[in-house]
Amino acid sequence: MVEFEKAQKRKLHNELEKLKGRTRVYLRVKPNDNSAEANCVMALDDYRIKHMDSEYQFDSLFGPTVS
């Protein structure tokens, strides 16, 4: 039941944001190639990343394992 409620809440939120005309931001984190520069971005969850000492939040985040 919790998953259904989360999905319903997300759907209503999406509809509200669409009606307000807000621009949505999506991010795709590329797979790590083991270089020093690639190691500076870390996906925390489905919506947030950590870059160096700062956290950023997006409408949706596609991690390095998503194709």
Buried (B, 14 or more C-beta within 10 A) or exposed (E): EEEEEEEEEEEEEEEEEEEEEEEEEEBEBEEEEEEEEEEEBBBEEEEBBEEEEEEBEBBEBBBEEEE
